[in-house]
């Protein structure tokens, strides 16, 4: 293990994902979310294929044992992407990032419901704390649902992002099932392929011809998204998940900087307070998962060998 290298790769991945989101936000005033999902997914595929070829995994990395598992992971992942991208067009980048932090909290709940994972009082309390933070971020938006105004559009955006976070959490449940039989390369590739095909279903809803600048934004978003996925996957090759997972929250720093300097977005104190609670809850859950992992590791050698 090389934890420093793993952390560095994770930070690069987090930064690239925020840059990708900023590019999508820049095109969101004109380009609909479904069309944006297509560009994000389609132009990520060549990057992933080149990576697999470089690692000599093209022949083995694309074999699957559970085609329907990949489809359903792709379906909910595509829904998550579409709603997040729609939210980016209606909300400041830091606020979308903060609400997106609800996904790991929801994953804990869904894992208990669908994977029969034991969730103790400690983690339930952390999830509750995180959801309080989400509501602090969300409530100022929901209070503006009174008519067709800019504030109402922002409220709709907040709801979309939260629904996207729920779909992202559900996608994580499918991934947890897939890793038992599928290679990481296959999970990454077939998600991009599935989301590319599913996004084409939104074509009748009114795709537009992007401007020259929007073409650049969208193509770069796809290429950078594919590259970010590679850095993210590589990070877990060099360090344990419990080591690199907390650095997900560095995305808020990048989002605040890009939001302020590129989009002239100034975060409110309420948003920062709510985001801080969500980040704290996420870190508590990560710490608890690490503790449980250490306990399981110590318990294994004490088991009596079965002959």
C-alpha positions as CSV (number, residue, x, y, z in Angstrom):
1,X,0.0,0.0,0.0
2,X,1.1,3.6,-0.8
3,X,-1.4,5.8,1.2
4,X,0.2,9.1,0.2
5,X,-0.1,8.2,-3.5
6,X,-3.7,7.0,-3.0
7,X,-4.7,10.2,-1.3
8,X,-3.0,12.3,-4.0
9,X,-4.9,10.4,-6.8
10,X,-8.2,10.8,-4.8
11,X,-7.7,14.6,-4.5
12,X,-7.0,14.8,-8.3
13,X,-10.1,12.8,-9.0
14,X,-12.3,15.0,-6.7
15,X,-10.9,18.1,-8.3
16,X,-11.5,16.8,-11.8
17,X,-15.1,15.8,-11.0
18,X,-15.8,19.4,-9.8
19,X,-14.2,20.8,-12.9
20,X,-16.5,18.5,-14.9
21,X,-19.5,19.8,-13.0
22,X,-18.4,23.4,-13.6
23,X,-18.2,22.7,-17.4
24,X,-21.7,21.2,-17.4
25,X,-23.0,24.1,-15.4
26,X,-21.5,26.5,-18.0
27,X,-23.5,24.8,-20.7
28,X,-26.7,24.1,-18.7
29,X,-28.5,27.4,-19.6
30,X,-28.9,26.2,-23.2
31,X,-28.3,22.4,-23.3
32,X,-30.9,20.1,-21.6
33,X,-29.7,17.7,-18.9
34,X,-30.4,14.5,-20.9
35,X,-28.2,15.7,-23.7
36,X,-25.5,16.6,-21.2
37,X,-25.6,13.1,-19.8
38,X,-25.0,11.8,-23.4
39,X,-21.8,13.9,-23.9
40,X,-20.6,13.1,-20.4
41,X,-20.9,9.4,-20.9
42,X,-20.1,9.0,-24.6
43,X,-16.8,11.0,-24.5
44,X,-15.7,9.1,-21.4
45,X,-15.8,5.8,-23.2
46,X,-12.6,6.4,-25.3
47,X,-10.7,7.4,-22.2
48,X,-11.7,4.3,-20.4
49,X,-10.9,2.0,-23.3
50,X,-7.4,3.6,-23.7
51,X,-6.9,3.0,-20.0
52,X,-7.9,-0.6,-20.3
53,X,-5.7,-1.1,-23.3
54,X,-2.7,0.5,-21.4
55,X,-3.3,-1.9,-18.5
56,X,-3.7,-4.9,-20.9
57,X,-7.2,-5.5,-19.5
58,X,-9.3,-5.1,-22.7
59,X,-9.8,-8.8,-23.1
60,X,-10.6,-9.6,-19.5
61,X,-11.9,-6.3,-18.1
62,X,-15.0,-6.2,-20.3
63,X,-16.3,-9.7,-19.5
64,X,-19.5,-9.7,-17.4
65,X,-21.2,-12.3,-15.2
66,X,-24.4,-10.2,-14.4
67,X,-25.6,-8.3,-17.5
68,X,-28.8,-7.2,-15.8
69,X,-26.9,-6.1,-12.7
70,X,-24.9,-3.7,-14.9
71,X,-28.1,-2.5,-16.6
72,X,-29.8,-1.6,-13.3
73,X,-26.7,0.0,-12.0
74,X,-26.5,2.0,-15.2
75,X,-30.2,2.9,-15.0
76,X,-30.2,4.4,-11.5
77,X,-26.7,5.9,-12.1
78,X,-28.0,7.6,-15.3
79,X,-31.1,8.9,-13.4
80,X,-28.7,10.3,-10.7
81,X,-26.5,12.0,-13.3
82,X,-29.5,13.5,-15.1
83,X,-31.1,15.0,-12.0
84,X,-27.7,16.3,-10.7
85,X,-27.0,17.9,-14.0
86,X,-30.4,19.5,-14.1
87,X,-29.8,20.8,-10.6
88,X,-26.5,22.3,-11.6
89,X,-28.4,24.6,-14.0
90,X,-30.6,25.9,-11.2
91,X,-28.4,26.1,-8.1
92,X,-24.9,27.3,-7.2
93,X,-22.2,24.8,-7.5
94,X,-21.3,24.6,-3.8
95,X,-24.9,24.0,-2.9
96,X,-25.2,21.1,-5.4
97,X,-22.0,19.7,-3.9
98,X,-23.4,20.0,-0.4
99,X,-26.7,18.3,-1.2
100,X,-24.8,15.6,-3.1
101,X,-23.1,14.6,0.2
102,X,-26.5,13.1,1.2
103,X,-25.7,10.1,-1.0
104,X,-23.3,8.3,1.4
105,X,-25.8,8.8,4.2
106,X,-28.6,7.3,2.2
107,X,-26.3,4.4,1.2
108,X,-26.0,3.4,4.9
109,X,-29.8,3.2,5.1
110,X,-30.3,1.4,1.8
111,X,-27.6,-1.1,2.7
112,X,-29.4,-2.0,5.9
113,X,-32.7,-2.4,3.9
114,X,-31.5,-4.3,0.8
115,X,-28.2,-5.9,1.8
116,X,-29.1,-6.8,5.4
117,X,-26.0,-4.9,6.7
118,X,-26.1,-4.3,10.4
119,X,-26.4,-0.6,11.2
120,X,-25.8,0.3,14.9
121,X,-27.0,3.2,16.9
122,X,-23.7,5.0,16.2
123,X,-24.1,5.1,12.5
124,X,-27.8,5.8,12.7
125,X,-27.0,8.8,14.8
126,X,-24.5,10.0,12.2
127,X,-27.0,9.6,9.4
128,X,-29.6,11.6,11.5
129,X,-27.0,14.3,12.0
130,X,-26.2,14.4,8.3
131,X,-29.9,14.6,7.4
132,X,-30.3,17.6,9.7
133,X,-27.5,19.3,7.8
134,X,-29.3,18.4,4.5
135,X,-32.5,20.0,5.8
136,X,-30.7,23.1,6.9
137,X,-29.4,23.5,3.3
138,X,-32.7,22.6,1.8
139,X,-35.2,24.5,3.9
140,X,-34.5,28.1,2.6
141,X,-35.1,26.7,-0.9
142,X,-38.4,24.9,-0.1
143,X,-39.7,28.0,1.6
144,X,-39.7,29.7,-1.8
145,X,-42.2,27.3,-3.5
146,X,-44.8,29.9,-4.2
147,X,-44.9,30.5,-7.9
148,X,-42.9,30.6,-11.2
149,X,-40.0,32.6,-9.9
150,X,-36.2,32.3,-9.9
151,X,-36.5,31.2,-6.2
152,X,-39.0,28.5,-7.1
153,X,-36.7,27.2,-9.9
154,X,-33.9,27.0,-7.3
155,X,-36.2,25.0,-5.0
156,X,-37.0,22.6,-7.8
157,X,-33.3,22.3,-8.4
158,X,-32.7,21.4,-4.8
159,X,-35.3,18.7,-4.9
160,X,-33.8,17.3,-8.1
161,X,-30.3,17.2,-6.6
162,X,-31.6,15.4,-3.5
163,X,-33.5,12.9,-5.6
164,X,-30.3,12.4,-7.6
165,X,-28.4,11.7,-4.4
166,X,-30.9,9.0,-3.6
167,X,-30.4,7.4,-7.0
168,X,-26.6,7.7,-6.5
169,X,-27.0,5.9,-3.2
170,X,-29.1,3.1,-4.9
171,X,-26.4,2.8,-7.5
172,X,-23.8,2.2,-4.8
173,X,-26.0,-0.7,-3.6
174,X,-25.9,-2.2,-7.0
175,X,-22.1,-1.7,-7.2
176,X,-21.7,-3.5,-3.8
177,X,-23.5,-6.4,-5.3
178,X,-21.5,-6.3,-8.6
179,X,-18.1,-6.2,-7.1
180,X,-18.7,-9.8,-5.8
181,X,-18.6,-11.1,-9.4
182,X,-17.5,-8.3,-11.7
183,X,-14.2,-6.5,-12.3
184,X,-13.9,-2.8,-11.6
185,X,-13.0,-2.1,-15.2
186,X,-16.2,-3.7,-16.4
187,X,-18.4,-1.8,-13.9
188,X,-16.8,1.5,-15.0
189,X,-17.1,0.8,-18.8
190,X,-20.6,-0.6,-18.9
191,X,-21.9,2.2,-16.8
192,X,-20.7,4.7,-19.4
193,X,-22.1,2.6,-22.2
194,X,-25.5,2.1,-20.5
195,X,-25.8,5.8,-19.6
196,X,-24.9,6.8,-23.2
197,X,-27.6,4.6,-24.6
198,X,-30.2,5.6,-22.0
199,X,-29.6,9.3,-22.5
200,X,-30.5,8.9,-26.2
201,X,-34.1,8.3,-25.0
202,X,-34.3,12.0,-24.1
203,X,-33.7,13.0,-27.7
204,X,-37.4,13.5,-28.5
205,X,-37.7,15.8,-25.5
206,X,-35.8,18.5,-27.3
207,X,-32.1,18.4,-27.8
208,X,-30.4,21.5,-29.1
209,X,-27.4,22.3,-31.3
210,X,-24.7,23.5,-28.9
211,X,-22.7,26.7,-29.6
212,X,-19.0,26.3,-30.3
213,X,-18.2,27.1,-26.7
214,X,-20.8,24.6,-25.4
215,X,-19.3,21.9,-27.7
216,X,-16.0,22.5,-26.0
217,X,-17.5,22.4,-22.5
218,X,-19.5,19.2,-23.1
219,X,-16.7,17.3,-24.8
220,X,-14.2,18.3,-22.1
221,X,-16.7,17.3,-19.5
222,X,-16.9,13.8,-20.9
223,X,-13.1,13.5,-21.3
224,X,-12.4,14.9,-17.8
225,X,-15.2,12.7,-16.3
226,X,-13.6,9.6,-17.8
227,X,-10.2,10.6,-16.6
228,X,-11.5,11.4,-13.1
229,X,-13.1,7.9,-12.9
230,X,-9.7,6.4,-13.7
231,X,-7.9,8.5,-11.0
232,X,-10.7,7.5,-8.6
233,X,-10.3,3.8,-9.3
234,X,-6.5,4.0,-9.2
235,X,-6.7,5.7,-5.7
236,X,-8.2,2.6,-4.2
237,X,-5.4,0.4,-5.6
238,X,-2.8,2.3,-3.5
239,X,-4.7,2.9,-0.2
240,X,-7.6,1.5,1.8
241,X,-11.1,3.0,1.2
242,X,-11.2,4.2,4.8
243,X,-8.0,6.2,4.2
244,X,-9.0,8.0,1.0
245,X,-12.8,8.3,1.5
246,X,-12.7,11.4,3.7
247,X,-11.0,13.3,0.9
248,X,-14.3,13.2,-1.0
249,X,-15.2,16.3,1.1
250,X,-12.3,18.3,-0.4
251,X,-14.8,18.8,-3.3
252,X,-16.5,21.5,-1.2
253,X,-13.2,23.5,-1.2
254,X,-12.9,23.2,-5.0
255,X,-16.6,23.9,-5.5
256,X,-16.4,27.1,-3.3
257,X,-13.4,28.4,-5.2
258,X,-14.8,27.7,-8.7
259,X,-18.2,28.9,-7.7
260,X,-16.8,32.2,-6.4
261,X,-14.2,33.0,-9.1
262,X,-16.0,31.5,-12.2
263,X,-19.7,31.9,-11.5
264,X,-19.6,34.7,-8.9
265,X,-21.5,32.5,-6.4
266,X,-21.2,33.5,-2.7
267,X,-22.3,30.8,-0.3
268,X,-24.7,31.7,2.5
269,X,-23.9,31.0,6.2
270,X,-26.9,28.6,6.3
271,X,-25.6,26.6,3.4
272,X,-22.1,26.4,5.0
273,X,-23.6,25.3,8.3
274,X,-25.7,22.6,6.8
275,X,-22.8,21.4,4.6
276,X,-20.5,21.3,7.7
277,X,-22.9,19.0,9.5
278,X,-23.2,16.7,6.5
279,X,-19.4,16.5,6.2
280,X,-19.1,15.8,9.9
281,X,-21.7,13.0,9.7
282,X,-19.9,11.5,6.7
283,X,-16.5,11.5,8.4
284,X,-18.1,9.9,11.5
285,X,-19.5,7.1,9.4
286,X,-16.2,6.6,7.6
287,X,-14.4,6.5,11.0
288,X,-16.9,4.0,12.3
289,X,-16.5,1.8,9.2
290,X,-12.8,1.8,9.7
291,X,-13.2,0.8,13.3
292,X,-15.5,-2.1,12.4
293,X,-13.1,-3.2,9.7
294,X,-10.2,-3.3,12.2
295,X,-12.4,-5.3,14.6
296,X,-13.3,-7.8,11.9
297,X,-9.6,-8.1,10.9
298,X,-8.6,-8.9,14.5
299,X,-11.4,-11.4,14.9
300,X,-10.6,-13.5,11.8
301,X,-7.3,-15.1,13.1
302,X,-9.1,-16.2,16.4
303,X,-11.6,-18.4,14.5
304,X,-11.0,-22.1,14.8
305,X,-9.9,-23.6,11.5
306,X,-12.5,-25.9,10.0
307,X,-11.2,-29.1,8.5
